[in-house]
């Protein structure tokens, strides 16, 4: 055998503690996600500030927003007031109030309003 095998050796044992444990992902309810996405769609909204205020990483909120826009469940407000708007006839089942946003105007109506009357109101709002 070789002489180098029989020589004394020194070993150093390193110990380390974890800096941070991985956080368990939070399960956000769909209603909460919808509320946060709706907040980000408001004019002048700061997505990063909204996310941080809720204890959420901004990239996660941007991801939710991107998915909602891609699926068509959320549509950003357009800045042009001259766009043609089509209306669909809707039969109200309950008398819960409905909010319609046109530019910076919010029209709140009861569910039992006549469609023709609502059409006249919306045309007047768009002309103003």
Backbone atoms as SQL, in Angstrom:
CREATE TABLE atoms (id INTEGER PRIMARY KEY, chain TEXT, resi INTEGER, resn TEXT, atom TEXT, x REAL, y REAL, z REAL);
INSERT INTO atoms VALUES
  (1, 'A', 1, 'UNK', 'N', 0.831, -1.185, 0.000),
  (2, 'A', 1, 'UNK', 'CA', 0.000, 0.000, 0.000),
  (3, 'A', 1, 'UNK', 'C', 0.866, 1.235, 0.000),
  (4, 'A', 2, 'UNK', 'N', 0.227, 2.313, -0.355),
  (5, 'A', 2, 'UNK', 'CA', 0.921, 3.582, -0.457),
  (6, 'A', 2, 'UNK', 'C', 1.004, 4.250, 0.908),
  (7, 'A', 3, 'UNK', 'N', 2.028, 5.057, 1.105),
  (8, 'A', 3, 'UNK', 'CA', 2.197, 5.776, 2.374),
  (9, 'A', 3, 'UNK', 'C', 1.158, 6.881, 2.542),
  (10, 'A', 4, 'UNK', 'N', 0.619, 7.418, 1.438),
  (11, 'A', 4, 'UNK', 'CA', -0.343, 8.517, 1.530),
  (12, 'A', 4, 'UNK', 'C', -1.676, 8.067, 2.129),
  (13, 'A', 5, 'UNK', 'N', -1.972, 6.804, 2.055),
  (14, 'A', 5, 'UNK', 'CA', -3.229, 6.311, 2.603),
  (15, 'A', 5, 'UNK', 'C', -3.166, 6.271, 4.130),
  (16, 'A', 6, 'UNK', 'N', -2.012, 6.043, 4.688),
  (17, 'A', 6, 'UNK', 'CA', -1.886, 5.877, 6.127),
  (18, 'A', 6, 'UNK', 'C', -1.640, 7.185, 6.867),
  (19, 'A', 7, 'UNK', 'N', -1.611, 8.319, 6.164),
  (20, 'A', 7, 'UNK', 'CA', -1.359, 9.595, 6.826),
  (21, 'A', 7, 'UNK', 'C', -2.646, 10.130, 7.456),
  (22, 'A', 8, 'UNK', 'N', -2.487, 10.951, 8.499),
  (23, 'A', 8, 'UNK', 'CA', -3.641, 11.548, 9.185),
  (24, 'A', 8, 'UNK', 'C', -4.297, 12.608, 8.281),
  (25, 'A', 9, 'UNK', 'N', -5.590, 12.642, 8.331),
  (26, 'A', 9, 'UNK', 'CA', -6.341, 13.602, 7.526),
  (27, 'A', 9, 'UNK', 'C', -7.242, 14.439, 8.429),
  (28, 'A', 10, 'UNK', 'N', -7.492, 15.685, 8.022),
  (29, 'A', 10, 'UNK', 'CA', -8.386, 16.575, 8.773),
  (30, 'A', 10, 'UNK', 'C', -9.632, 16.844, 7.923),
  (31, 'A', 11, 'UNK', 'N', -10.805, 16.796, 8.559),
  (32, 'A', 11, 'UNK', 'CA', -12.068, 17.078, 7.876),
  (33, 'A', 11, 'UNK', 'C', -12.757, 18.231, 8.583),
  (34, 'A', 12, 'UNK', 'N', -13.392, 19.051, 7.817),
  (35, 'A', 12, 'UNK', 'CA', -14.161, 20.157, 8.389),
  (36, 'A', 12, 'UNK', 'C', -15.630, 19.912, 8.059),
  (37, 'A', 13, 'UNK', 'N', -16.480, 19.930, 9.054),
  (38, 'A', 13, 'UNK', 'CA', -17.913, 19.705, 8.868),
  (39, 'A', 13, 'UNK', 'C', -18.605, 21.060, 8.885),
  (40, 'A', 14, 'UNK', 'N', -19.322, 21.317, 7.819),
  (41, 'A', 14, 'UNK', 'CA', -20.061, 22.578, 7.709),
  (42, 'A', 14, 'UNK', 'C', -21.519, 22.343, 8.072),
  (43, 'A', 15, 'UNK', 'N', -22.050, 23.225, 8.848),
  (44, 'A', 15, 'UNK', 'CA', -23.473, 23.153, 9.179),
  (45, 'A', 15, 'UNK', 'C', -24.125, 24.446, 8.724),
  (46, 'A', 16, 'UNK', 'N', -25.352, 24.332, 8.271),
  (47, 'A', 16, 'UNK', 'CA', -26.075, 25.515, 7.796),
  (48, 'A', 16, 'UNK', 'C', -27.530, 25.424, 8.227),
  (49, 'A', 17, 'UNK', 'N', -28.113, 26.557, 8.438),
  (50, 'A', 17, 'UNK', 'CA', -29.539, 26.605, 8.742),
  (51, 'A', 17, 'UNK', 'C', -30.234, 27.271, 7.563),
  (52, 'A', 18, 'UNK', 'N', -31.437, 26.848, 7.251),
  (53, 'A', 18, 'UNK', 'CA', -32.129, 27.472, 6.114),
  (54, 'A', 18, 'UNK', 'C', -32.423, 28.935, 6.402),
  (55, 'A', 19, 'UNK', 'N', -32.251, 29.756, 5.392),
  (56, 'A', 19, 'UNK', 'CA', -32.485, 31.188, 5.545),
  (57, 'A', 19, 'UNK', 'C', -33.980, 31.468, 5.669),
  (58, 'A', 20, 'UNK', 'N', -34.744, 30.828, 4.794),
  (59, 'A', 20, 'UNK', 'CA', -36.181, 31.062, 4.804),
  (60, 'A', 20, 'UNK', 'C', -36.868, 29.790, 4.328),
  (61, 'A', 21, 'UNK', 'N', -37.904, 29.418, 5.022),
  (62, 'A', 21, 'UNK', 'CA', -38.652, 28.249, 4.570),
  (63, 'A', 21, 'UNK', 'C', -39.653, 28.685, 3.514),
  (64, 'A', 22, 'UNK', 'N', -39.965, 27.798, 2.618),
  (65, 'A', 22, 'UNK', 'CA', -40.902, 28.116, 1.535),
  (66, 'A', 22, 'UNK', 'C', -42.300, 28.255, 2.106),
  (67, 'A', 23, 'UNK', 'N', -42.937, 29.321, 1.719),
  (68, 'A', 23, 'UNK', 'CA', -44.281, 29.609, 2.168),
  (69, 'A', 23, 'UNK', 'C', -45.284, 28.746, 1.409),
  (70, 'A', 24, 'UNK', 'N', -46.287, 28.250, 2.081),
  (71, 'A', 24, 'UNK', 'CA', -47.328, 27.475, 1.421),
  (72, 'A', 24, 'UNK', 'C', -48.176, 28.424, 0.580),
  (73, 'A', 25, 'UNK', 'N', -48.435, 28.076, -0.687),
  (74, 'A', 25, 'UNK', 'CA', -49.238, 28.969, -1.527),
  (75, 'A', 25, 'UNK', 'C', -50.631, 29.185, -0.938),
  (76, 'A', 26, 'UNK', 'N', -51.087, 30.408, -1.016),
  (77, 'A', 26, 'UNK', 'CA', -52.410, 30.741, -0.511),
  (78, 'A', 26, 'UNK', 'C', -53.446, 30.421, -1.570),
  (79, 'A', 27, 'UNK', 'N', -54.556, 29.844, -1.169),
  (80, 'A', 27, 'UNK', 'CA', -55.628, 29.525, -2.093),
  (81, 'A', 27, 'UNK', 'C', -56.623, 30.680, -2.097),
  (82, 'A', 28, 'UNK', 'N', -56.628, 31.444, -3.190),
  (83, 'A', 28, 'UNK', 'CA', -57.489, 32.622, -3.287),
  (84, 'A', 28, 'UNK', 'C', -58.837, 32.210, -3.860),
  (85, 'A', 29, 'UNK', 'N', -59.941, 32.570, -3.199),
  (86, 'A', 29, 'UNK', 'CA', -61.270, 32.282, -3.749),
  (87, 'A', 29, 'UNK', 'C', -61.506, 33.080, -5.042),
  (88, 'A', 30, 'UNK', 'N', -62.322, 32.538, -5.926),
  (89, 'A', 30, 'UNK', 'CA', -62.599, 33.201, -7.201),
  (90, 'A', 30, 'UNK', 'C', -63.203, 34.590, -7.010),
  (91, 'A', 31, 'UNK', 'N', -64.040, 34.744, -5.996),
  (92, 'A', 31, 'UNK', 'CA', -64.662, 36.051, -5.745),
  (93, 'A', 31, 'UNK', 'C', -63.599, 37.091, -5.380),
  (94, 'A', 32, 'UNK', 'N', -62.606, 36.674, -4.604),
  (95, 'A', 32, 'UNK', 'CA', -61.537, 37.592, -4.202),
  (96, 'A', 32, 'UNK', 'C', -60.670, 37.957, -5.405),
  (97, 'A', 33, 'UNK', 'N', -60.373, 36.959, -6.237),
  (98, 'A', 33, 'UNK', 'CA', -59.602, 37.224, -7.454),
  (99, 'A', 33, 'UNK', 'C', -60.348, 38.218, -8.341),
  (100, 'A', 34, 'UNK', 'N', -61.655, 37.998, -8.510),
  (101, 'A', 34, 'UNK', 'CA', -62.463, 38.886, -9.347),
  (102, 'A', 34, 'UNK', 'C', -62.456, 40.306, -8.823),
  (103, 'A', 35, 'UNK', 'N', -62.552, 40.453, -7.499),
  (104, 'A', 35, 'UNK', 'CA', -62.548, 41.787, -6.893),
  (105, 'A', 35, 'UNK', 'C', -61.221, 42.496, -7.171),
  (106, 'A', 36, 'UNK', 'N', -60.122, 41.776, -7.004),
  (107, 'A', 36, 'UNK', 'CA', -58.810, 42.377, -7.224),
  (108, 'A', 36, 'UNK', 'C', -58.605, 42.720, -8.697),
  (109, 'A', 37, 'UNK', 'N', -59.031, 41.848, -9.591),
  (110, 'A', 37, 'UNK', 'CA', -58.905, 42.119, -11.030),
  (111, 'A', 37, 'UNK', 'C', -59.734, 43.338, -11.402),
  (112, 'A', 38, 'UNK', 'N', -60.942, 43.437, -10.856),
  (113, 'A', 38, 'UNK', 'CA', -61.799, 44.593, -11.144),
  (114, 'A', 38, 'UNK', 'C', -61.146, 45.880, -10.651),
  (115, 'A', 39, 'UNK', 'N', -60.471, 45.823, -9.496),
  (116, 'A', 39, 'UNK', 'CA', -59.770, 47.007, -8.985),
  (117, 'A', 39, 'UNK', 'C', -58.676, 47.459, -9.939),
  (118, 'A', 40, 'UNK', 'N', -57.971, 46.484, -10.542),
  (119, 'A', 40, 'UNK', 'CA', -56.872, 46.829, -11.437),
  (120, 'A', 40, 'UNK', 'C', -57.362, 47.424, -12.744),
  (121, 'A', 41, 'UNK', 'N', -58.614, 47.203, -13.099),
  (122, 'A', 41, 'UNK', 'CA', -59.147, 47.700, -14.361),
  (123, 'A', 41, 'UNK', 'C', -59.663, 49.136, -14.256),
  (124, 'A', 42, 'UNK', 'N', -59.734, 49.679, -13.058),
  (125, 'A', 42, 'UNK', 'CA', -60.207, 51.053, -12.886),
  (126, 'A', 42, 'UNK', 'C', -59.183, 52.023, -13.471),
  (127, 'A', 43, 'UNK', 'N', -59.636, 53.147, -14.027),
  (128, 'A', 43, 'UNK', 'CA', -58.697, 54.123, -14.577),
  (129, 'A', 43, 'UNK', 'C', -57.724, 54.621, -13.515),
  (130, 'A', 44, 'UNK', 'N', -56.446, 54.624, -13.849),
  (131, 'A', 44, 'UNK', 'CA', -55.415, 55.113, -12.946),
  (132, 'A', 44, 'UNK', 'C', -54.995, 54.127, -11.869),
  (133, 'A', 45, 'UNK', 'N', -55.462, 52.882, -11.952),
  (134, 'A', 45, 'UNK', 'CA', -55.122, 51.890, -10.930),
  (135, 'A', 45, 'UNK', 'C', -53.665, 51.465, -11.061),
  (136, 'A', 46, 'UNK', 'N', -53.006, 51.256, -9.923),
  (137, 'A', 46, 'UNK', 'CA', -51.627, 50.784, -9.884),
  (138, 'A', 46, 'UNK', 'C', -51.660, 49.320, -9.449),
  (139, 'A', 47, 'UNK', 'N', -51.437, 48.408, -10.391),
  (140, 'A', 47, 'UNK', 'CA', -51.564, 46.977, -10.130),
  (141, 'A', 47, 'UNK', 'C', -50.595, 46.530, -9.040),
  (142, 'A', 48, 'UNK', 'N', -49.370, 47.002, -9.093),
  (143, 'A', 48, 'UNK', 'CA', -48.371, 46.599, -8.095),
  (144, 'A', 48, 'UNK', 'C', -48.775, 47.053, -6.692),
  (145, 'A', 49, 'UNK', 'N', -49.283, 48.259, -6.572),
  (146, 'A', 49, 'UNK', 'CA', -49.691, 48.774, -5.263),
  (147, 'A', 49, 'UNK', 'C', -50.880, 47.986, -4.717),
  (148, 'A', 50, 'UNK', 'N', -51.820, 47.640, -5.585),
  (149, 'A', 50, 'UNK', 'CA', -52.981, 46.848, -5.155),
  (150, 'A', 50, 'UNK', 'C', -52.515, 45.483, -4.673),
  (151, 'A', 51, 'UNK', 'N', -51.613, 44.857, -5.422),
  (152, 'A', 51, 'UNK', 'CA', -51.116, 43.531, -5.051),
  (153, 'A', 51, 'UNK', 'C', -50.402, 43.574, -3.708),
  (154, 'A', 52, 'UNK', 'N', -49.517, 44.530, -3.529),
  (155, 'A', 52, 'UNK', 'CA', -48.759, 44.609, -2.275),
  (156, 'A', 52, 'UNK', 'C', -49.661, 44.906, -1.081),
  (157, 'A', 53, 'UNK', 'N', -50.699, 45.709, -1.298),
  (158, 'A', 53, 'UNK', 'CA', -51.632, 46.014, -0.215),
  (159, 'A', 53, 'UNK', 'C', -52.374, 44.759, 0.247),
  (160, 'A', 54, 'UNK', 'N', -52.551, 43.801, -0.651),
  (161, 'A', 54, 'UNK', 'CA', -53.254, 42.560, -0.317),
  (162, 'A', 54, 'UNK', 'C', -52.294, 41.451, 0.110),
  (163, 'A', 55, 'UNK', 'N', -50.978, 41.759, 0.159),
  (164, 'A', 55, 'UNK', 'CA', -49.999, 40.746, 0.529),
  (165, 'A', 55, 'UNK', 'C', -49.763, 39.738, -0.583),
  (166, 'A', 56, 'UNK', 'N', -49.861, 40.196, -1.805),
  (167, 'A', 56, 'UNK', 'CA', -49.756, 39.343, -2.986),
  (168, 'A', 56, 'UNK', 'C', -48.596, 39.815, -3.839),
  (169, 'A', 57, 'UNK', 'N', -47.912, 38.895, -4.483),
  (170, 'A', 57, 'UNK', 'CA', -46.832, 39.271, -5.379),
  (171, 'A', 57, 'UNK', 'C', -47.430, 39.918, -6.631),
  (172, 'A', 58, 'UNK', 'N', -46.922, 41.063, -7.076),
  (173, 'A', 58, 'UNK', 'CA', -47.499, 41.730, -8.249),
  (174, 'A', 58, 'UNK', 'C', -47.558, 40.846, -9.489),
  (175, 'A', 59, 'UNK', 'N', -46.572, 39.968, -9.674),
  (176, 'A', 59, 'UNK', 'CA', -46.593, 39.115, -10.863),
  (177, 'A', 59, 'UNK', 'C', -47.781, 38.166, -10.842),
  (178, 'A', 60, 'UNK', 'N', -48.221, 37.748, -9.654),
  (179, 'A', 60, 'UNK', 'CA', -49.383, 36.864, -9.554),
  (180, 'A', 60, 'UNK', 'C', -50.652, 37.596, -9.988),
  (181, 'A', 61, 'UNK', 'N', -50.805, 38.833, -9.540),
  (182, 'A', 61, 'UNK', 'CA', -51.986, 39.613, -9.909),
  (183, 'A', 61, 'UNK', 'C', -51.979, 39.927, -11.402),
  (184, 'A', 62, 'UNK', 'N', -50.802, 40.243, -11.952),
  (185, 'A', 62, 'UNK', 'CA', -50.709, 40.456, -13.394),
  (186, 'A', 62, 'UNK', 'C', -51.103, 39.186, -14.146),
  (187, 'A', 63, 'UNK', 'N', -50.712, 38.028, -13.631),
  (188, 'A', 63, 'UNK', 'CA', -51.070, 36.756, -14.254),
  (189, 'A', 63, 'UNK', 'C', -52.571, 36.523, -14.248),
  (190, 'A', 64, 'UNK', 'N', -53.216, 36.757, -13.110),
  (191, 'A', 64, 'UNK', 'CA', -54.675, 36.615, -13.025),
  (192, 'A', 64, 'UNK', 'C', -55.349, 37.557, -14.011),
  (193, 'A', 65, 'UNK', 'N', -54.845, 38.775, -14.074),
  (194, 'A', 65, 'UNK', 'CA', -55.426, 39.789, -14.959),
  (195, 'A', 65, 'UNK', 'C', -55.274, 39.383, -16.426),
  (196, 'A', 66, 'UNK', 'N', -54.086, 38.882, -16.777),
  (197, 'A', 66, 'UNK', 'CA', -53.820, 38.448, -18.144),
  (198, 'A', 66, 'UNK', 'C', -54.749, 37.294, -18.541),
  (199, 'A', 67, 'UNK', 'N', -54.950, 36.319, -17.623),
  (200, 'A', 67, 'UNK', 'CA', -55.847, 35.196, -17.899),
  (201, 'A', 67, 'UNK', 'C', -57.288, 35.674, -18.064),
  (202, 'A', 68, 'UNK', 'N', -57.711, 36.610, -17.223),
  (203, 'A', 68, 'UNK', 'CA', -59.085, 37.118, -17.306),
  (204, 'A', 68, 'UNK', 'C', -59.308, 37.857, -18.624),
  (205, 'A', 69, 'UNK', 'N', -58.335, 38.643, -19.051),
  (206, 'A', 69, 'UNK', 'CA', -58.455, 39.363, -20.324),
  (207, 'A', 69, 'UNK', 'C', -58.453, 38.392, -21.500),
  (208, 'A', 70, 'UNK', 'N', -57.606, 37.362, -21.436),
  (209, 'A', 70, 'UNK', 'CA', -57.520, 36.393, -22.524),
  (210, 'A', 70, 'UNK', 'C', -58.797, 35.568, -22.645),
  (211, 'A', 71, 'UNK', 'N', -59.441, 35.270, -21.510),
  (212, 'A', 71, 'UNK', 'CA', -60.660, 34.457, -21.545),
  (213, 'A', 71, 'UNK', 'C', -61.881, 35.264, -21.974),
  (214, 'A', 72, 'UNK', 'N', -61.772, 36.577, -21.935),
  (215, 'A', 72, 'UNK', 'CA', -62.899, 37.429, -22.307),
  (216, 'A', 72, 'UNK', 'C', -63.864, 37.691, -21.172),
  (217, 'A', 73, 'UNK', 'N', -63.552, 37.198, -19.971),
  (218, 'A', 73, 'UNK', 'CA', -64.445, 37.437, -18.837),
  (219, 'A', 73, 'UNK', 'C', -64.343, 38.867, -18.324),
  (220, 'A', 74, 'UNK', 'N', -63.264, 39.555, -18.696),
  (221, 'A', 74, 'UNK', 'CA', -63.053, 40.954, -18.320),
  (222, 'A', 74, 'UNK', 'C', -62.644, 41.706, -19.571),
  (223, 'A', 75, 'UNK', 'N', -63.205, 42.879, -19.749),
  (224, 'A', 75, 'UNK', 'CA', -62.858, 43.713, -20.896),
  (225, 'A', 75, 'UNK', 'C', -62.497, 45.095, -20.382),
  (226, 'A', 76, 'UNK', 'N', -61.339, 45.615, -20.768),
  (227, 'A', 76, 'UNK', 'CA', -60.975, 46.959, -20.305),
  (228, 'A', 76, 'UNK', 'C', -61.885, 48.003, -20.924),
  (229, 'A', 77, 'UNK', 'N', -62.075, 49.101, -20.195),
  (230, 'A', 77, 'UNK', 'CA', -62.881, 50.201, -20.714),
  (231, 'A', 77, 'UNK', 'C', -62.146, 50.849, -21.876),
  (232, 'A', 78, 'UNK', 'N', -62.879, 51.151, -22.941),
  (233, 'A', 78, 'UNK', 'CA', -62.247, 51.824, -24.074),
  (234, 'A', 78, 'UNK', 'C', -62.287, 53.324, -23.823),
  (235, 'A', 79, 'UNK', 'N', -61.338, 54.038, -24.386),
  (236, 'A', 79, 'UNK', 'CA', -61.253, 55.477, -24.159),
  (237, 'A', 79, 'UNK', 'C', -62.081, 56.264, -25.162),
  (238, 'A', 80, 'UNK', 'N', -62.496, 55.629, -26.237),
  (239, 'A', 80, 'UNK', 'CA', -63.238, 56.352, -27.263),
  (240, 'A', 80, 'UNK', 'C', -64.730, 56.329, -26.961),
  (241, 'A', 81, 'UNK', 'N', -65.333, 57.492, -26.914),
  (242, 'A', 81, 'UNK', 'CA', -66.766, 57.589, -26.638),
  (243, 'A', 81, 'UNK', 'C', -67.590, 57.486, -27.912),
  (244, 'A', 82, 'UNK', 'N', -66.952, 57.551, -29.076),
  (245, 'A', 82, 'UNK', 'CA', -67.692, 57.529, -30.335),
  (246, 'A', 82, 'UNK', 'C', -67.916, 56.124, -30.879),
  (247, 'A', 83, 'UNK', 'N', -67.500, 55.100, -30.163),
  (248, 'A', 83, 'UNK', 'CA', -67.693, 53.735, -30.629),
  (249, 'A', 83, 'UNK', 'C', -69.173, 53.378, -30.602),
  (250, 'A', 84, 'UNK', 'N', -69.583, 52.592, -31.579),
  (251, 'A', 84, 'UNK', 'CA', -70.970, 52.150, -31.652),
  (252, 'A', 84, 'UNK', 'C', -71.199, 51.089, -30.574),
  (253, 'A', 85, 'UNK', 'N', -72.295, 51.199, -29.844),
  (254, 'A', 85, 'UNK', 'CA', -72.612, 50.270, -28.777),
  (255, 'A', 85, 'UNK', 'C', -73.867, 49.514, -29.148),
  (256, 'A', 86, 'UNK', 'N', -73.817, 48.201, -29.052),
  (257, 'A', 86, 'UNK', 'CA', -74.987, 47.369, -29.333),
  (258, 'A', 86, 'UNK', 'C', -75.612, 46.957, -28.007),
  (259, 'A', 87, 'UNK', 'N', -76.930, 46.871, -27.996),
  (260, 'A', 87, 'UNK', 'CA', -77.643, 46.486, -26.793),
  (261, 'A', 87, 'UNK', 'C', -78.362, 45.168, -27.035),
  (262, 'A', 88, 'UNK', 'N', -78.416, 44.364, -26.010),
  (263, 'A', 88, 'UNK', 'CA', -79.149, 43.106, -26.087),
  (264, 'A', 88, 'UNK', 'C', -80.353, 43.214, -25.170),
  (265, 'A', 89, 'UNK', 'N', -81.429, 42.589, -25.574),
  (266, 'A', 89, 'UNK', 'CA', -82.627, 42.591, -24.738),
  (267, 'A', 89, 'UNK', 'C', -82.423, 41.565, -23.634),
  (268, 'A', 90, 'UNK', 'N', -82.605, 42.000, -22.396),
  (269, 'A', 90, 'UNK', 'CA', -82.411, 41.138, -21.246),
  (270, 'A', 90, 'UNK', 'C', -83.671, 41.167, -20.408),
  (271, 'A', 91, 'UNK', 'N', -84.172, 40.003, -20.080),
  (272, 'A', 91, 'UNK', 'CA', -85.330, 39.904, -19.195),
  (273, 'A', 91, 'UNK', 'C', -84.825, 39.807, -17.761),
  (274, 'A', 92, 'UNK', 'N', -85.258, 40.715, -16.907),
  (275, 'A', 92, 'UNK', 'CA', -84.807, 40.728, -15.520),
  (276, 'A', 92, 'UNK', 'C', -85.528, 39.655, -14.719),
  (277, 'A', 93, 'UNK', 'N', -84.768, 38.877, -13.973),
  (278, 'A', 93, 'UNK', 'CA', -85.341, 37.828, -13.143),
  (279, 'A', 93, 'UNK', 'C', -85.569, 38.358, -11.738),
  (280, 'A', 94, 'UNK', 'N', -84.622, 39.118, -11.237),
  (281, 'A', 94, 'UNK', 'CA', -84.735, 39.689, -9.897),
  (282, 'A', 94, 'UNK', 'C', -84.643, 41.204, -10.012),
  (283, 'A', 95, 'UNK', 'N', -85.019, 41.892, -8.962),
  (284, 'A', 95, 'UNK', 'CA', -84.994, 43.352, -9.004),
  (285, 'A', 95, 'UNK', 'C', -83.712, 43.910, -8.389),
  (286, 'A', 96, 'UNK', 'N', -82.603, 43.192, -8.532),
  (287, 'A', 96, 'UNK', 'CA', -81.345, 43.716, -8.002),
  (288, 'A', 96, 'UNK', 'C', -80.843, 44.829, -8.913),
  (289, 'A', 97, 'UNK', 'N', -80.200, 45.842, -8.333),
  (290, 'A', 97, 'UNK', 'CA', -79.742, 46.963, -9.162),
  (291, 'A', 97, 'UNK', 'C', -78.607, 46.546, -10.102),
  (292, 'A', 98, 'UNK', 'N', -78.543, 47.217, -11.247),
  (293, 'A', 98, 'UNK', 'CA', -77.522, 46.961, -12.254),
  (294, 'A', 98, 'UNK', 'C', -76.746, 48.248, -12.448),
  (295, 'A', 99, 'UNK', 'N', -75.410, 48.147, -12.534),
  (296, 'A', 99, 'UNK', 'CA', -74.569, 49.310, -12.787),
  (297, 'A', 99, 'UNK', 'C', -74.011, 49.212, -14.197),
  (298, 'A', 100, 'UNK', 'N', -74.156, 50.286, -14.961),
  (299, 'A', 100, 'UNK', 'CA', -73.631, 50.357, -16.318),
  (300, 'A', 100, 'UNK', 'C', -72.639, 51.509, -16.349),
  (301, 'A', 101, 'UNK', 'N', -71.393, 51.204, -16.768),
  (302, 'A', 101, 'UNK', 'CA', -70.344, 52.216, -16.801),
  (303, 'A', 101, 'UNK', 'C', -70.142, 52.653, -18.238),
  (304, 'A', 102, 'UNK', 'N', -70.282, 53.964, -18.472),
  (305, 'A', 102, 'UNK', 'CA', -70.039, 54.553, -19.791),
  (306, 'A', 102, 'UNK', 'C', -69.061, 55.697, -19.576),
  (307, 'A', 103, 'UNK', 'N', -67.807, 55.464, -19.967),
  (308, 'A', 103, 'UNK', 'CA', -66.774, 56.469, -19.731),
  (309, 'A', 103, 'UNK', 'C', -66.582, 56.664, -18.244),
  (310, 'A', 104, 'UNK', 'N', -66.787, 57.883, -17.767),
  (311, 'A', 104, 'UNK', 'CA', -66.643, 58.147, -16.339),
  (312, 'A', 104, 'UNK', 'C', -67.999, 58.291, -15.651),
  (313, 'A', 105, 'UNK', 'N', -69.067, 57.831, -16.305),
  (314, 'A', 105, 'UNK', 'CA', -70.423, 57.922, -15.759),
  (315, 'A', 105, 'UNK', 'C', -70.908, 56.525, -15.386),
  (316, 'A', 106, 'UNK', 'N', -71.515, 56.390, -14.212),
  (317, 'A', 106, 'UNK', 'CA', -72.098, 55.129, -13.775),
  (318, 'A', 106, 'UNK', 'C', -73.609, 55.313, -13.716),
  (319, 'A', 107, 'UNK', 'N', -74.344, 54.467, -14.438),
  (320, 'A', 107, 'UNK', 'CA', -75.808, 54.506, -14.439),
  (321, 'A', 107, 'UNK', 'C', -76.288, 53.320, -13.625),
  (322, 'A', 108, 'UNK', 'N', -77.026, 53.576, -12.548),
  (323, 'A', 108, 'UNK', 'CA', -77.572, 52.503, -11.712),
  (324, 'A', 108, 'UNK', 'C', -79.072, 52.430, -11.960),
  (325, 'A', 109, 'UNK', 'N', -79.530, 51.240, -12.325),
  (326, 'A', 109, 'UNK', 'CA', -80.950, 51.055, -12.607),
  (327, 'A', 109, 'UNK', 'C', -81.437, 49.797, -11.910),
  (328, 'A', 110, 'UNK', 'N', -82.727, 49.777, -11.614),
  (329, 'A', 110, 'UNK', 'CA', -83.344, 48.584, -11.030),
  (330, 'A', 110, 'UNK', 'C', -83.553, 47.555, -12.138),
  (331, 'A', 111, 'UNK', 'N', -83.669, 46.304, -11.761),
  (332, 'A', 111, 'UNK', 'CA', -83.818, 45.231, -12.723),
  (333, 'A', 111, 'UNK', 'C', -85.143, 45.246, -13.465),
  (334, 'A', 112, 'UNK', 'N', -86.130, 45.982, -12.964),
  (335, 'A', 112, 'UNK', 'CA', -87.439, 45.968, -13.594),
  (336, 'A', 112, 'UNK', 'C', -87.673, 47.169, -14.527),
  (337, 'A', 113, 'UNK', 'N', -86.627, 47.827, -14.982),
  (338, 'A', 113, 'UNK', 'CA', -86.769, 48.978, -15.878),
  (339, 'A', 113, 'UNK', 'C', -87.128, 48.500, -17.287),
  (340, 'A', 114, 'UNK', 'N', -87.916, 49.277, -17.974),
  (341, 'A', 114, 'UNK', 'CA', -88.290, 48.950, -19.350),
  (342, 'A', 114, 'UNK', 'C', -87.079, 49.111, -20.263),
  (343, 'A', 115, 'UNK', 'N', -86.831, 48.162, -21.141),
  (344, 'A', 115, 'UNK', 'CA', -85.661, 48.241, -22.023),
  (345, 'A', 115, 'UNK', 'C', -85.644, 49.495, -22.902),
  (346, 'A', 116, 'UNK', 'N', -86.794, 49.915, -23.393),
  (347, 'A', 116, 'UNK', 'CA', -86.836, 51.114, -24.232),
  (348, 'A', 116, 'UNK', 'C', -86.450, 52.359, -23.439),
  (349, 'A', 117, 'UNK', 'N', -86.942, 52.441, -22.212),
  (350, 'A', 117, 'UNK', 'CA', -86.612, 53.574, -21.351),
  (351, 'A', 117, 'UNK', 'C', -85.118, 53.581, -21.030),
  (352, 'A', 118, 'UNK', 'N', -84.558, 52.403, -20.742),
  (353, 'A', 118, 'UNK', 'CA', -83.131, 52.297, -20.474),
  (354, 'A', 118, 'UNK', 'C', -82.321, 52.720, -21.700),
  (355, 'A', 119, 'UNK', 'N', -82.760, 52.334, -22.870),
  (356, 'A', 119, 'UNK', 'CA', -82.072, 52.735, -24.104),
  (357, 'A', 119, 'UNK', 'C', -82.031, 54.245, -24.261),
  (358, 'A', 120, 'UNK', 'N', -83.157, 54.922, -23.968),
  (359, 'A', 120, 'UNK', 'CA', -83.206, 56.389, -24.064),
  (360, 'A', 120, 'UNK', 'C', -82.262, 57.031, -23.047),
  (361, 'A', 121, 'UNK', 'N', -82.210, 56.471, -21.847),
  (362, 'A', 121, 'UNK', 'CA', -81.315, 57.007, -20.818),
  (363, 'A', 121, 'UNK', 'C', -79.864, 56.866, -21.265),
  (364, 'A', 122, 'UNK', 'N', -79.489, 55.696, -21.768),
  (365, 'A', 122, 'UNK', 'CA', -78.105, 55.461, -22.175),
  (366, 'A', 122, 'UNK', 'C', -77.706, 56.329, -23.364),
  (367, 'A', 123, 'UNK', 'N', -78.622, 56.533, -24.316),
  (368, 'A', 123, 'UNK', 'CA', -78.312, 57.421, -25.445),
  (369, 'A', 123, 'UNK', 'C', -78.083, 58.848, -24.963),
  (370, 'A', 124, 'UNK', 'N', -78.901, 59.293, -23.987),
  (371, 'A', 124, 'UNK', 'CA', -78.743, 60.646, -23.441),
  (372, 'A', 124, 'UNK', 'C', -77.398, 60.793, -22.710),
  (373, 'A', 125, 'UNK', 'N', -77.011, 59.771, -21.988),
  (374, 'A', 125, 'UNK', 'CA', -75.744, 59.814, -21.259),
  (375, 'A', 125, 'UNK', 'C', -74.582, 59.877, -22.241),
  (376, 'A', 126, 'UNK', 'N', -74.649, 59.079, -23.312),
  (377, 'A', 126, 'UNK', 'CA', -73.552, 59.057, -24.296),
  (378, 'A', 126, 'UNK', 'C', -73.436, 60.384, -25.030),
  (379, 'A', 127, 'UNK', 'N', -74.557, 61.098, -25.235),
  (380, 'A', 127, 'UNK', 'CA', -74.503, 62.402, -25.924),
  (381, 'A', 127, 'UNK', 'C', -73.930, 63.489, -25.018),
  (382, 'A', 128, 'UNK', 'N', -74.125, 63.342, -23.723),
  (383, 'A', 128, 'UNK', 'CA', -73.676, 64.375, -22.769),
  (384, 'A', 128, 'UNK', 'C', -72.175, 64.431, -22.644);
